[in-house]
């Protein structure tokens, strides 16, 4: 996955007042880059894992968690 999308996913998550489902993130990315963008739920989950690993390595006191 392109680092640009990881940054967009991070921005969407932290800018939202409410939790975001993967489908909502995908819809927002397609609104930004067009409907022909190929991105799926697994790629969103992978991006969140990459972000959490980076937060852990940097010693951040927060992480992104999945809520029901």
HUHU-V930132 format. One record per backbone hydrogen bond with DSSP energy under -1.0 kcal/mol. NH is the residue of the N-H (numbers start at 0). CO is the residue of the C=O. Records with the same first field share a line. If there is no record, write none. Layout:
NH=CO + CO
//
This chain:
5=1
6=2
7=3
8=4
9=5
10=6
11=7
12=8
13=9
14=10
15=11
24=20
25=21
26=22
27=23
28=24
29=25
30=26
31=27
32=28
33=29
36=33
43=39
44=40
45=41
46=42
47=43
48=44
49=45
50=46
51=47
52=48
53=49
54=50
55=51
56=52
57=53
58=55
59=54
//
